[in-house]
Amino acid sequence: MKELRTQLGRMHGKTSRQWNLEDDCVGRKVWFNCIERIISSERYYWATINYIHHNPVKHGFVEKWEHWPFSNAAQYLKEIGRDKAIEIWKIYPVLDYGKEWDS
């Protein structure tokens, strides 16, 4: 895990510098902390799936999960079906999950 974090840090440094130079925003924070978490229950697993898929909607980038091009949400909905996804959302809601992680 330590080596993975080291490599992610290097990638974050290089890409953030490049993006900031391209946008003329040197010093802007591009990446945030990488924190590994153990998925310890089925509830945590499904809440995490919902959080990841819903995050672009929460931040106003898209109106529907499947419209975000950088996620597998469209494939997820195709595989399990919209009705099952709604059922999972109701059973395992996001609520305050991830609060202040990416404000």
VEXLUMNU-416190 format. One record per atom (N, C-alpha, C, O): residue in three letters; x, y, z. Coordinates in Angstrom, 1 decimal, always signed. Layout:
// residues N
@r->ala x->X y->Y z->Z
...
This chain:
// residues 103
@r->met x->+0.8 y->-1.2 z->+0.0
@r->met x->+0.0 y->+0.0 z->+0.0
@r->met x->+0.9 y->+1.3 z->+0.0
@r->met x->+0.5 y->+2.3 z->-0.6
@r->lys x->+2.0 y->+1.2 z->+0.7
@r->lys x->+2.9 y->+2.4 z->+0.8
@r->lys x->+3.4 y->+2.7 z->-0.6
@r->lys x->+3.4 y->+3.9 z->-1.0
@r->glu x->+3.8 y->+1.7 z->-1.4
@r->glu x->+4.3 y->+2.0 z->-2.8
@r->glu x->+3.2 y->+2.6 z->-3.7
@r->glu x->+3.5 y->+3.5 z->-4.4
@r->leu x->+2.0 y->+2.1 z->-3.5
@r->leu x->+0.9 y->+2.6 z->-4.3
@r->leu x->+0.6 y->+4.1 z->-3.9
@r->leu x->+0.5 y->+4.9 z->-4.8
@r->arg x->+0.7 y->+4.4 z->-2.7
@r->arg x->+0.5 y->+5.8 z->-2.3
@r->arg x->+1.6 y->+6.7 z->-2.8
@r->arg x->+1.4 y->+7.9 z->-3.2
@r->thr x->+2.8 y->+6.2 z->-2.8
@r->thr x->+4.0 y->+6.9 z->-3.3
@r->thr x->+3.8 y->+7.2 z->-4.8
@r->thr x->+4.0 y->+8.3 z->-5.3
@r->gln x->+3.4 y->+6.2 z->-5.6
@r->gln x->+3.2 y->+6.4 z->-7.0
@r->gln x->+2.0 y->+7.3 z->-7.3
@r->gln x->+2.1 y->+8.1 z->-8.2
@r->leu x->+0.9 y->+7.2 z->-6.5
@r->leu x->-0.2 y->+8.2 z->-6.7
@r->leu x->+0.3 y->+9.6 z->-6.4
@r->leu x->-0.1 y->+10.5 z->-7.1
@r->gly x->+1.1 y->+9.8 z->-5.4
@r->gly x->+1.6 y->+11.1 z->-5.1
@r->gly x->+2.4 y->+11.7 z->-6.2
@r->gly x->+2.3 y->+12.9 z->-6.5
@r->arg x->+3.2 y->+10.9 z->-6.8
@r->arg x->+4.0 y->+11.3 z->-8.0
@r->arg x->+3.1 y->+11.7 z->-9.1
@r->arg x->+3.3 y->+12.7 z->-9.8
@r->met x->+2.1 y->+10.8 z->-9.4
@r->met x->+1.2 y->+11.1 z->-10.5
@r->met x->+0.4 y->+12.4 z->-10.2
@r->met x->+0.3 y->+13.2 z->-11.1
@r->his x->+0.0 y->+12.6 z->-9.0
@r->his x->-0.8 y->+13.8 z->-8.6
@r->his x->+0.1 y->+15.0 z->-8.8
@r->his x->-0.4 y->+16.0 z->-9.3
@r->gly x->+1.3 y->+14.9 z->-8.4
@r->gly x->+2.2 y->+16.1 z->-8.5
@r->gly x->+2.4 y->+16.5 z->-10.0
@r->gly x->+2.3 y->+17.7 z->-10.3
@r->lys x->+2.7 y->+15.5 z->-10.8
@r->lys x->+2.9 y->+15.8 z->-12.2
@r->lys x->+1.7 y->+16.3 z->-12.9
@r->lys x->+1.7 y->+17.3 z->-13.7
@r->thr x->+0.6 y->+15.6 z->-12.7
@r->thr x->-0.7 y->+16.0 z->-13.4
@r->thr x->-1.2 y->+17.4 z->-12.9
@r->thr x->-1.7 y->+18.2 z->-13.7
@r->ser x->-1.1 y->+17.6 z->-11.6
@r->ser x->-1.6 y->+18.9 z->-11.1
@r->ser x->-0.8 y->+20.1 z->-11.6
@r->ser x->-1.3 y->+21.1 z->-12.0
@r->arg x->+0.5 y->+19.9 z->-11.7
@r->arg x->+1.4 y->+20.9 z->-12.2
@r->arg x->+1.1 y->+21.2 z->-13.7
@r->arg x->+0.9 y->+22.4 z->-14.1
@r->gln x->+0.9 y->+20.1 z->-14.5
@r->gln x->+0.6 y->+20.3 z->-15.9
@r->gln x->-0.8 y->+21.0 z->-16.1
@r->gln x->-0.9 y->+22.0 z->-16.8
@r->trp x->-1.8 y->+20.6 z->-15.4
@r->trp x->-3.1 y->+21.2 z->-15.5
@r->trp x->-3.1 y->+22.6 z->-15.0
@r->trp x->-3.7 y->+23.5 z->-15.7
@r->asn x->-2.4 y->+22.9 z->-14.0
@r->asn x->-2.3 y->+24.3 z->-13.5
@r->asn x->-1.6 y->+25.2 z->-14.4
@r->asn x->-1.9 y->+26.3 z->-14.6
@r->leu x->-0.5 y->+24.7 z->-15.1
@r->leu x->+0.2 y->+25.5 z->-16.1
@r->leu x->-0.8 y->+25.7 z->-17.3
@r->leu x->-0.8 y->+26.8 z->-17.8
@r->glu x->-1.5 y->+24.7 z->-17.7
@r->glu x->-2.4 y->+24.8 z->-18.8
@r->glu x->-3.5 y->+25.9 z->-18.5
@r->glu x->-3.9 y->+26.6 z->-19.4
@r->asp x->-4.0 y->+25.9 z->-17.3
@r->asp x->-5.0 y->+26.8 z->-16.9
@r->asp x->-4.5 y->+28.1 z->-16.3
@r->asp x->-5.3 y->+29.0 z->-15.9
@r->asp x->-3.2 y->+28.3 z->-16.3
@r->asp x->-2.6 y->+29.5 z->-15.7
@r->asp x->-3.1 y->+29.7 z->-14.2
@r->asp x->-3.5 y->+30.8 z->-13.9
@r->cys x->-3.1 y->+28.6 z->-13.5
@r->cys x->-3.5 y->+28.6 z->-12.1
@r->cys x->-2.5 y->+28.0 z->-11.2
@r->cys x->-2.9 y->+27.1 z->-10.3
@r->val x->-1.3 y->+28.3 z->-11.3
@r->val x->-0.2 y->+27.7 z->-10.5
@r->val x->-0.5 y->+27.8 z->-9.0
@r->val x->-0.8 y->+28.9 z->-8.6
@r->gly x->-0.4 y->+26.7 z->-8.3
@r->gly x->-0.7 y->+26.7 z->-6.9
@r->gly x->-2.1 y->+26.3 z->-6.5
@r->gly x->-2.4 y->+26.0 z->-5.3
@r->arg x->-3.0 y->+26.1 z->-7.5
@r->arg x->-4.3 y->+25.6 z->-7.2
@r->arg x->-4.3 y->+24.2 z->-6.8
@r->arg x->-3.5 y->+23.4 z->-7.3
@r->lys x->-5.1 y->+23.8 z->-5.8
@r->lys x->-5.2 y->+22.5 z->-5.4
@r->lys x->-6.0 y->+21.7 z->-6.3
@r->lys x->-7.2 y->+22.0 z->-6.5
@r->val x->-5.4 y->+20.6 z->-6.9
@r->val x->-6.1 y->+19.8 z->-7.9
@r->val x->-6.5 y->+18.5 z->-7.3
@r->val x->-7.7 y->+18.0 z->-7.5
@r->trp x->-5.7 y->+17.9 z->-6.6
@r->trp x->-5.9 y->+16.5 z->-6.0
@r->trp x->-6.1 y->+16.7 z->-4.5
@r->trp x->-5.6 y->+17.6 z->-3.8
@r->phe x->-6.9 y->+15.8 z->-3.9
@r->phe x->-7.1 y->+15.7 z->-2.5
@r->phe x->-6.6 y->+14.4 z->-2.0
@r->phe x->-6.1 y->+13.6 z->-2.8
@r->asn x->-6.7 y->+14.2 z->-0.7
@r->asn x->-6.1 y->+13.0 z->-0.1
@r->asn x->-6.6 y->+11.7 z->-0.6
@r->asn x->-7.8 y->+11.6 z->-0.9
@r->cys x->-5.7 y->+10.8 z->-0.7
@r->cys x->-6.1 y->+9.4 z->-1.0
@r->cys x->-6.1 y->+8.6 z->+0.3
@r->cys x->-5.1 y->+8.6 z->+1.0
@r->ile x->-7.3 y->+8.1 z->+0.6
@r->ile x->-7.4 y->+7.4 z->+1.9
@r->ile x->-8.0 y->+6.0 z->+1.5
@r->ile x->-9.1 y->+5.9 z->+0.9
@r->glu x->-7.3 y->+5.0 z->+1.9
@r->glu x->-7.9 y->+3.6 z->+1.7
@r->glu x->-8.9 y->+3.3 z->+2.9
@r->glu x->-8.6 y->+3.6 z->+4.1
@r->arg x->-10.0 y->+2.7 z->+2.6
@r->arg x->-10.9 y->+2.3 z->+3.6
@r->arg x->-11.3 y->+0.9 z->+3.3
@r->arg x->-11.5 y->+0.5 z->+2.1
@r->ile x->-11.5 y->+0.1 z->+4.3
@r->ile x->-11.9 y->-1.3 z->+4.2
@r->ile x->-13.5 y->-1.3 z->+4.1
@r->ile x->-14.1 y->-0.7 z->+5.0
@r->ile x->-14.0 y->-1.9 z->+3.0
@r->ile x->-15.4 y->-2.1 z->+2.9
@r->ile x->-15.8 y->-3.2 z->+3.9
@r->ile x->-15.5 y->-4.4 z->+3.6
@r->ser x->-16.4 y->-2.8 z->+5.0
@r->ser x->-16.6 y->-3.8 z->+6.1
@r->ser x->-18.0 y->-4.4 z->+6.2
@r->ser x->-18.2 y->-5.3 z->+7.0
@r->ser x->-18.9 y->-4.0 z->+5.3
@r->ser x->-20.2 y->-4.6 z->+5.4
@r->ser x->-20.9 y->-4.4 z->+4.0
@r->ser x->-20.5 y->-3.6 z->+3.2
@r->glu x->-22.0 y->-5.1 z->+3.8
@r->glu x->-22.8 y->-4.9 z->+2.6
@r->glu x->-23.4 y->-3.5 z->+2.6
@r->glu x->-23.5 y->-2.9 z->+1.5
@r->arg x->-23.8 y->-3.0 z->+3.7
@r->arg x->-24.4 y->-1.6 z->+3.8
@r->arg x->-23.3 y->-0.6 z->+3.3
@r->arg x->-23.6 y->+0.3 z->+2.6
@r->tyr x->-22.1 y->-0.8 z->+3.8
@r->tyr x->-21.0 y->+0.2 z->+3.5
@r->tyr x->-20.7 y->+0.1 z->+2.0
@r->tyr x->-20.5 y->+1.1 z->+1.3
@r->tyr x->-20.7 y->-1.1 z->+1.5
@r->tyr x->-20.4 y->-1.4 z->+0.0
@r->tyr x->-21.4 y->-0.6 z->-0.8
@r->tyr x->-21.1 y->+0.2 z->-1.7
@r->trp x->-22.7 y->-0.9 z->-0.6
@r->trp x->-23.8 y->-0.3 z->-1.4
@r->trp x->-23.9 y->+1.2 z->-1.2
@r->trp x->-24.1 y->+2.0 z->-2.2
@r->ala x->-23.7 y->+1.7 z->+0.0
@r->ala x->-23.6 y->+3.2 z->+0.2
@r->ala x->-22.5 y->+3.8 z->-0.5
@r->ala x->-22.6 y->+4.9 z->-1.1
@r->thr x->-21.3 y->+3.1 z->-0.6
@r->thr x->-20.2 y->+3.6 z->-1.4
@r->thr x->-20.5 y->+3.7 z->-2.8
@r->thr x->-20.2 y->+4.6 z->-3.5
@r->ile x->-21.1 y->+2.6 z->-3.4
@r->ile x->-21.5 y->+2.6 z->-4.8
@r->ile x->-22.4 y->+3.8 z->-5.1
@r->ile x->-22.2 y->+4.5 z->-6.1
@r->asn x->-23.4 y->+4.0 z->-4.2
@r->asn x->-24.4 y->+5.1 z->-4.4
@r->asn x->-23.7 y->+6.4 z->-4.3
@r->asn x->-23.9 y->+7.3 z->-5.1
@r->tyr x->-22.7 y->+6.6 z->-3.4
@r->tyr x->-22.0 y->+7.8 z->-3.2
@r->tyr x->-21.2 y->+8.1 z->-4.5
@r->tyr x->-21.2 y->+9.3 z->-5.0
@r->ile x->-20.5 y->+7.2 z->-5.0
@r->ile x->-19.6 y->+7.4 z->-6.1
@r->ile x->-20.4 y->+7.8 z->-7.3
@r->ile x->-20.1 y->+8.7 z->-8.1
@r->his x->-21.5 y->+7.0 z->-7.6
@r->his x->-22.4 y->+7.3 z->-8.7
@r->his x->-23.1 y->+8.7 z->-8.6
@r->his x->-23.3 y->+9.4 z->-9.6
@r->his x->-23.5 y->+9.0 z->-7.4
@r->his x->-24.3 y->+10.2 z->-7.2
@r->his x->-23.4 y->+11.5 z->-7.1
@r->his x->-23.9 y->+12.6 z->-7.3
@r->asn x->-22.1 y->+11.4 z->-6.8
@r->asn x->-21.3 y->+12.6 z->-6.6
@r->asn x->-21.3 y->+13.6 z->-7.7
@r->asn x->-21.4 y->+14.8 z->-7.4
@r->pro x->-21.2 y->+13.2 z->-9.0
@r->pro x->-21.3 y->+14.2 z->-10.1
@r->pro x->-22.7 y->+14.9 z->-10.1
@r->pro x->-22.7 y->+16.1 z->-10.5
@r->val x->-23.7 y->+14.2 z->-9.7
@r->val x->-25.0 y->+14.9 z->-9.7
@r->val x->-25.1 y->+15.9 z->-8.5
@r->val x->-25.5 y->+17.0 z->-8.7
@r->lys x->-24.6 y->+15.4 z->-7.4
@r->lys x->-24.5 y->+16.3 z->-6.2
@r->lys x->-23.8 y->+17.6 z->-6.4
@r->lys x->-24.2 y->+18.7 z->-6.0
@r->his x->-22.7 y->+17.6 z->-7.2
@r->his x->-22.0 y->+18.8 z->-7.5
@r->his x->-22.5 y->+19.5 z->-8.8
@r->his x->-21.8 y->+20.5 z->-9.2
@r->gly x->-23.6 y->+19.1 z->-9.4
@r->gly x->-24.2 y->+19.8 z->-10.5
@r->gly x->-23.5 y->+19.6 z->-11.8
@r->gly x->-23.7 y->+20.4 z->-12.7
@r->phe x->-22.6 y->+18.6 z->-12.0
@r->phe x->-22.0 y->+18.4 z->-13.2
@r->phe x->-22.9 y->+17.8 z->-14.3
@r->phe x->-22.8 y->+18.0 z->-15.5
@r->val x->-23.8 y->+16.9 z->-13.8
@r->val x->-24.8 y->+16.3 z->-14.6
@r->val x->-26.1 y->+16.2 z->-13.8
@r->val x->-26.1 y->+16.3 z->-12.6
@r->glu x->-27.2 y->+15.9 z->-14.6
@r->glu x->-28.5 y->+15.7 z->-13.9
@r->glu x->-28.8 y->+14.3 z->-13.5
@r->glu x->-29.5 y->+14.0 z->-12.6
@r->lys x->-28.2 y->+13.3 z->-14.3
@r->lys x->-28.4 y->+11.9 z->-14.0
@r->lys x->-27.0 y->+11.2 z->-13.9
@r->lys x->-26.1 y->+11.6 z->-14.6
@r->trp x->-27.0 y->+10.2 z->-13.1
@r->trp x->-25.7 y->+9.4 z->-13.0
@r->trp x->-25.1 y->+9.0 z->-14.3
@r->trp x->-23.9 y->+9.2 z->-14.5
@r->glu x->-26.0 y->+8.4 z->-15.2
@r->glu x->-25.5 y->+7.8 z->-16.4
@r->glu x->-24.9 y->+8.9 z->-17.4
@r->glu x->-24.4 y->+8.5 z->-18.4
@r->his x->-25.1 y->+10.1 z->-17.1
@r->his x->-24.6 y->+11.2 z->-18.0
@r->his x->-23.2 y->+11.5 z->-17.7
@r->his x->-22.5 y->+12.2 z->-18.5
@r->trp x->-22.6 y->+11.1 z->-16.6
@r->trp x->-21.2 y->+11.4 z->-16.2
@r->trp x->-20.3 y->+10.5 z->-17.0
@r->trp x->-20.4 y->+9.2 z->-16.8
@r->pro x->-19.5 y->+11.0 z->-17.9
@r->pro x->-18.7 y->+10.1 z->-18.8
@r->pro x->-17.5 y->+9.4 z->-18.1
@r->pro x->-16.9 y->+8.5 z->-18.7
@r->phe x->-17.2 y->+9.8 z->-16.9
@r->phe x->-16.0 y->+9.3 z->-16.2
@r->phe x->-16.4 y->+8.2 z->-15.1
@r->phe x->-15.7 y->+8.1 z->-14.2
@r->ser x->-17.5 y->+7.6 z->-15.3
@r->ser x->-18.0 y->+6.6 z->-14.4
@r->ser x->-18.6 y->+5.4 z->-15.1
@r->ser x->-18.9 y->+5.5 z->-16.3
@r->asn x->-18.8 y->+4.4 z->-14.3
@r->asn x->-19.4 y->+3.2 z->-14.9
@r->asn x->-20.9 y->+3.2 z->-14.6
@r->asn x->-21.6 y->+2.1 z->-14.7
@r->ala x->-21.5 y->+4.3 z->-14.2
@r->ala x->-22.9 y->+4.3 z->-13.8
@r->ala x->-23.8 y->+3.9 z->-14.9
@r->ala x->-24.8 y->+3.1 z->-14.6
@r->ala x->-23.6 y->+4.2 z->-16.2
@r->ala x->-24.5 y->+3.8 z->-17.2
@r->ala x->-24.4 y->+2.3 z->-17.4
@r->ala x->-25.5 y->+1.6 z->-17.5
@r->gln x->-23.2 y->+1.7 z->-17.3
@r->gln x->-23.1 y->+0.2 z->-17.4
@r->gln x->-23.8 y->-0.4 z->-16.1
@r->gln x->-24.4 y->-1.5 z->-16.3
@r->tyr x->-23.6 y->+0.2 z->-15.0
@r->tyr x->-24.2 y->-0.3 z->-13.7
@r->tyr x->-25.7 y->-0.4 z->-13.9
@r->tyr x->-26.3 y->-1.4 z->-13.5
@r->leu x->-26.3 y->+0.7 z->-14.4
@r->leu x->-27.7 y->+0.7 z->-14.5
@r->leu x->-28.2 y->-0.3 z->-15.6
@r->leu x->-29.3 y->-0.9 z->-15.4
@r->lys x->-27.4 y->-0.4 z->-16.6
@r->lys x->-27.8 y->-1.4 z->-17.7
@r->lys x->-27.8 y->-2.8 z->-17.1
@r->lys x->-28.6 y->-3.6 z->-17.4
@r->glu x->-26.8 y->-3.1 z->-16.3
@r->glu x->-26.6 y->-4.5 z->-15.8
@r->glu x->-27.7 y->-4.8 z->-14.7
@r->glu x->-28.2 y->-5.9 z->-14.7
@r->ile x->-27.9 y->-3.9 z->-13.8
@r->ile x->-28.8 y->-4.2 z->-12.7
@r->ile x->-30.3 y->-3.8 z->-12.9
@r->ile x->-31.2 y->-4.2 z->-12.3
@r->gly x->-30.4 y->-2.8 z->-13.8
@r->gly x->-31.7 y->-2.2 z->-14.1
@r->gly x->-32.0 y->-1.1 z->-13.2
@r->gly x->-31.6 y->-1.0 z->-12.0
@r->arg x->-32.8 y->-0.1 z->-13.7
@r->arg x->-33.2 y->+1.1 z->-13.0
@r->arg x->-34.0 y->+0.8 z->-11.7
@r->arg x->-33.7 y->+1.4 z->-10.7
@r->asp x->-34.9 y->-0.2 z->-11.8
@r->asp x->-35.7 y->-0.5 z->-10.6
@r->asp x->-34.9 y->-1.0 z->-9.5
@r->asp x->-35.1 y->-0.7 z->-8.3
@r->lys x->-33.9 y->-1.9 z->-9.8
@r->lys x->-33.1 y->-2.5 z->-8.8
@r->lys x->-32.2 y->-1.4 z->-8.2
@r->lys x->-31.9 y->-1.3 z->-7.0
@r->ala x->-31.7 y->-0.5 z->-9.1
@r->ala x->-30.8 y->+0.6 z->-8.6
@r->ala x->-31.6 y->+1.5 z->-7.6
@r->ala x->-31.1 y->+2.0 z->-6.6
@r->ile x->-32.9 y->+1.8 z->-7.9
@r->ile x->-33.7 y->+2.6 z->-7.0
@r->ile x->-33.9 y->+1.9 z->-5.7
@r->ile x->-33.9 y->+2.5 z->-4.7
@r->glu x->-34.1 y->+0.6 z->-5.8
@r->glu x->-34.3 y->-0.2 z->-4.6
@r->glu x->-33.1 y->-0.2 z->-3.7
@r->glu x->-33.1 y->+0.0 z->-2.5
@r->ile x->-31.9 y->-0.3 z->-4.3
@r->ile x->-30.6 y->-0.2 z->-3.6
@r->ile x->-30.4 y->+1.1 z->-3.0
@r->ile x->-30.0 y->+1.3 z->-1.9
@r->trp x->-30.8 y->+2.2 z->-3.7
@r->trp x->-30.7 y->+3.6 z->-3.2
@r->trp x->-31.5 y->+3.8 z->-2.0
@r->trp x->-31.1 y->+4.4 z->-1.0
@r->lys x->-32.7 y->+3.2 z->-2.0
@r->lys x->-33.6 y->+3.4 z->-0.9
@r->lys x->-33.2 y->+2.6 z->+0.4
@r->lys x->-33.3 y->+3.0 z->+1.5
@r->ile x->-32.6 y->+1.4 z->+0.1
@r->ile x->-32.1 y->+0.5 z->+1.2
@r->ile x->-30.8 y->+1.1 z->+1.8
@r->ile x->-30.6 y->+1.0 z->+3.0
@r->tyr x->-29.9 y->+1.6 z->+0.9
@r->tyr x->-28.6 y->+2.0 z->+1.3
@r->tyr x->-28.4 y->+3.5 z->+0.9
@r->tyr x->-27.6 y->+3.7 z->+0.0
@r->pro x->-29.1 y->+4.4 z->+1.5
@r->pro x->-29.0 y->+5.8 z->+1.1
@r->pro x->-27.6 y->+6.4 z->+1.4
@r->pro x->-26.9 y->+5.9 z->+2.3
@r->val x->-27.3 y->+7.4 z->+0.7
@r->val x->-26.0 y->+8.1 z->+0.9
@r->val x->-26.1 y->+8.9 z->+2.2
@r->val x->-25.1 y->+8.9 z->+3.0
@r->leu x->-27.2 y->+9.6 z->+2.5
@r->leu x->-27.3 y->+10.5 z->+3.6
@r->leu x->-26.1 y->+11.4 z->+3.8
@r->leu x->-25.8 y->+12.2 z->+3.0
@r->asp x->-25.4 y->+11.3 z->+4.9
@r->asp x->-24.2 y->+12.1 z->+5.2
@r->asp x->-22.9 y->+11.4 z->+4.8
@r->asp x->-21.8 y->+11.9 z->+5.1
@r->tyr x->-23.0 y->+10.3 z->+4.1
@r->tyr x->-21.8 y->+9.6 z->+3.7
@r->tyr x->-20.9 y->+10.5 z->+2.8
@r->tyr x->-21.4 y->+11.1 z->+1.9
@r->gly x->-19.7 y->+10.6 z->+3.2
@r->gly x->-18.7 y->+11.5 z->+2.4
@r->gly x->-18.9 y->+12.9 z->+2.7
@r->gly x->-18.2 y->+13.8 z->+2.0
@r->lys x->-19.7 y->+13.3 z->+3.7
@r->lys x->-19.9 y->+14.7 z->+4.0
@r->lys x->-18.5 y->+15.4 z->+4.2
@r->lys x->-17.7 y->+14.9 z->+5.0
@r->glu x->-18.3 y->+16.5 z->+3.5
@r->glu x->-17.1 y->+17.4 z->+3.6
@r->glu x->-15.8 y->+16.7 z->+3.0
@r->glu x->-14.7 y->+17.2 z->+3.2
@r->trp x->-16.0 y->+15.6 z->+2.3
@r->trp x->-14.8 y->+15.0 z->+1.7
@r->trp x->-14.4 y->+15.8 z->+0.5
@r->trp x->-13.2 y->+16.0 z->+0.2
@r->asp x->-15.4 y->+16.3 z->-0.2
@r->asp x->-15.1 y->+17.0 z->-1.5
@r->asp x->-15.8 y->+18.3 z->-1.6
@r->asp x->-16.3 y->+18.7 z->-2.7
@r->ser x->-16.1 y->+19.0 z->-0.5
@r->ser x->-16.8 y->+20.3 z->-0.6
@r->ser x->-16.0 y->+21.4 z->-1.3
@r->ser x->-16.4 y->+22.5 z->-1.4
